[in-house]
């Protein structure tokens, strides 16, 4: 018989194979982690407008429930925000995406919330029109085709990385329309551990502070991760204890991508070494660049370090690429200096390394015109 670590009652929830909790103490602990994550930074002011992104997966299902619980409290622990909800509908498998969108609308309505549903392909256009609440957006076939052409022209690893930047951009657009200064996203400790290693592997190590930390401060609208201290294991127990319905399992990463390999590696390691995820995330908390630059990447809005006089890994990589595509007889100093690499033509001035790499790997670089105009890609 397992004994609850908190109240010495009957423990039915087992975490990390050794820690037992009764259902009541477990739920109290999960809610405490959520409130503590928001409270310790003192970022939110009372009655702040917040856009909450709902995908229908495990993380956003629990986040929705935690927000609802926080809003209904009648004591000093009450969550004092004005919530707005957004669901981004995917571009592949339209029938499945429609079913997910309908289920998200129904799930939010059960809690008494309205939800905005937008197409992810709206990224193609610079202007954004806010849809009516609880309605499915109409599809523009031309826009969807252009978006699919752009995404499918990239290899799997670049696709996943680029889609993450697209979603962030659309979150910001909707928040601007709703006059929200903050956005809640549903990344967990487990998700962020995967993202940290993926960032480093794909050349986004300098962006860890914003991509993995509690707050993404690249824009005037901040993206917060209020369940970043909760693991996927805890979410699974939370859903089971409260009998919540998860719309889909959210495992959408391509199996042949670098991100899926890293995810499988961390997940397998976590099975035998339960401290794996927490150790990775604690390491991420110590990584950061607090020197904000005025020049930002036109796609992901990350800082561009254009003032570093020392040879960087990025410059070394670019130099190696230039050398590798030149004929041996032309590898003299003047030719190398004047060579304009077709792989990274604007990397220092307009795009970060990660976004430049994605663009260089696309066989059809059909970026939206409002971005092409800025980076002067012909």
Secondary structure, DSSP 8 states (H G I E B T S, - for coil): --B-TTTSSB--EEETTTEEE-HHHHHHHHHHHHHHHHHTTT---TTEEEEEE--SSHHHHHHHHHHHHHHH--STT---EEEEEEEEE-SSSHHHHHHHHHHHHHHHHHTT--EEEEEGGGGGSSS-----TT------HHHHHHHHHHHHTS-HHHHHHHHHHHHHHHHHHHHHHTT-SEEE----HHHHHHHHHHHHHTT-GGGHHHHHSSEE-SSSSEEE-TTTTS-HHHHHHHHHHHT---S-----S-TTSHHHHHHHHHHHHHHH-TTHHHHHHHHHHT-------S-B-TTT--B------S--HHHHHHHHHHHHHS-GGG-SHHHHHH---SSSTTTTTT--HHHHHHHHH-SS----HHHHHHHT--
